[in-house]
Amino acid sequence: MPSVFTTRRNGASLAPYESLNLAQHVGDDTESVVINRQLLAKITGPVQFMNQVHGNEVVEVKVLIDDPTCDALITTVPGIALAVMVADCIPLLLSSSTVVGAVHVGRRGLMNSVAIKALEAMRKLGAGQIHAQIGPSICGRCYEVPQELADEVSAKHPVATSLTNNLTPALDLPRALIADLVANGVTYKASPICTLENDEYFSYRRHNITGRNAGVVWL
């Protein structure tokens, strides 16, 4: 299925959101974000965004609607592109011949199984073989967390266990997500790009006040 992962370049927003910020909730100029979304739509067609809250709600999109509060979108309708916005979290795109999905997977999303819930919802709509694309996100060397948090996540997802270059506790969310996807019969392709290390992408850990990249998929 056609898809795209955006970078932060070639948009209309000014610092600290320069320049292709696609989020309206981060303090950027509204008109600039509208222009940026229009630039994206020239590539993808009409785009459905969502109000992401680190939950595990899955919404099926049949027509374009005001941004639903959820962390996964799915559709069977050709011509509707689904977007997930991130600035270190994982933008997960799911595709089959008849159903596609866009999923926001951060630490909490990994723990509440949002990706698995999206897969289940797609299969209820008739999806056969599902392929996953894991976009640029913070890597296991850079996602430093307190030991207590590392232990909590690793108890449920042992393969998430990681260390920073300074040997402090960290989490490798992409590796844990891949394990979940493979366990659920999904093929995948994962980006090697770390959003914290690569300034072509927005990173909340790097700048705190920043824009959002997007992963977008459509039938």
Long-range contacts (C-beta under 8 A, 24 or more apart in sequence): 1-95, 1-96, 1-100, 1-217, 1-218, 1-219, 2-44, 2-217, 2-218, 3-93, 3-95, 3-133, 3-215, 3-216, 3-217, 3-218, 4-40, 4-43, 4-44, 4-215, 4-216, 5-91, 5-133, 5-135, 5-136, 5-191, 5-213, 5-214, 5-215, 5-216, 6-40, 6-213, 6-214, 6-215, 6-216, 7-200, 7-201, 7-213, 8-199, 8-200, 8-201, 8-202, 8-211, 8-213, 9-200, 10-39, 11-35, 11-36, 11-39, 12-36, 12-39, 13-211, 16-207, 16-209, 16-210, 16-211, 17-210, 17-211, 18-211, 20-211, 20-213, 21-202, 21-210, 21-211, 21-212, 22-49, 22-83, 22-85, 22-211, 22-212, 22-213, 22-214, 23-85, 23-211, 23-212, 25-51, 26-209, 26-210, 26-211, 26-212, 27-209, 28-211, 40-83, 40-214, 40-216, 41-81, 44-81, 44-216, 44-218, 45-79, 45-80, 45-81, 45-218, 46-79, 46-80, 46-81, 47-81, 47-82, 47-83, 47-216, 48-73, 48-75, 48-80, 48-81, 48-82, 48-83, 49-83, 49-85, 50-83, 50-84, 50-102, 50-104, 52-84, 52-85, 52-104, 54-104, 54-106, 54-108, 54-109, 55-108, 55-109, 55-112, 55-114, 56-109, 56-112, 56-113, 56-114, 56-117, 58-101, 58-114, 58-117, 58-118, 58-121, 60-121, 60-125, 71-103, 71-104, 71-105, 71-109, 71-114, 72-101, 72-102, 72-103, 72-104, 72-114, 72-115, 72-117, 72-118, 72-121, 73-101, 73-102, 73-103, 74-99, 74-100, 74-101, 74-118, 74-121, 74-122, 74-125, 75-99, 75-100, 75-101, 75-219, 76-125, 76-126, 76-219, 77-219, 78-218, 78-219, 79-218, 79-219, 80-218, 80-219, 81-216, 81-217, 81-218, 82-216, 82-217, 82-218, 83-214, 83-215, 83-216, 84-214, 84-215, 84-216, 85-212, 85-213, 85-214, 86-135, 86-137, 86-195, 86-202, 86-212, 86-213, 86-214, 86-215, 87-195, 87-201, 87-202, 87-203, 87-204, 87-210, 87-211, 87-212, 87-213, 88-137, 88-138, 88-143, 88-195, 88-196, 88-203, 88-204, 88-205, 89-137, 89-138, 89-173, 90-134, 90-135, 90-137, 90-173, 90-174, 90-177, 91-134, 91-135, 91-136, 91-137, 91-213, 91-214, 91-215, 92-118, 92-132, 92-133, 92-134, 92-135, 92-177, 92-215, 93-132, 93-133, 93-135, 93-215, 93-216, 93-217, 94-118, 94-119, 94-122, 94-130, 94-131, 94-132, 94-133, 94-186, 94-217, 95-130, 95-131, 95-133, 95-217, 96-122, 96-127, 96-128, 96-129, 96-130, 96-131, 97-127, 97-128, 97-129, 98-125, 98-126, 98-127, 98-128, 98-219, 99-125, 99-126, 99-127, 100-217, 100-218, 100-219, 101-217, 102-215, 102-216, 102-217, 105-173, 105-177, 106-173, 107-145, 107-149, 107-153, 107-171, 107-173, 110-153, 110-157, 110-160, 110-173, 110-176, 110-177, 110-180, 111-152, 111-153, 111-156, 111-157, 113-180, 115-177, 115-180, 115-181, 116-180, 116-184, 119-181, 119-184, 119-186, 129-187, 130-185, 130-186, 130-187, 131-186, 131-187, 131-188, 131-189, 132-181, 132-186, 132-187, 132-188, 132-189, 133-188, 133-189, 133-190, 133-191, 133-215, 133-217, 134-174, 134-177, 134-178, 134-188, 134-189, 134-190, 134-191, 135-191, 135-213, 135-215, 136-191, 136-193, 136-194, 136-195, 136-198, 136-201, 136-213, 137-173, 137-174, 137-191, 137-194, 137-195, 138-173, 138-194, 138-195, 138-196, 138-203, 138-205, 139-172, 139-174, 139-194, 139-196, 139-197, 140-170, 140-171, 140-172, 140-173, 140-174, 140-175, 141-165, 141-170, 141-194, 142-170, 142-194, 142-196, 142-197, 142-205, 143-170, 143-171, 143-172, 143-173, 143-196, 143-205, 144-168, 144-169, 144-170, 145-169, 145-170, 145-171
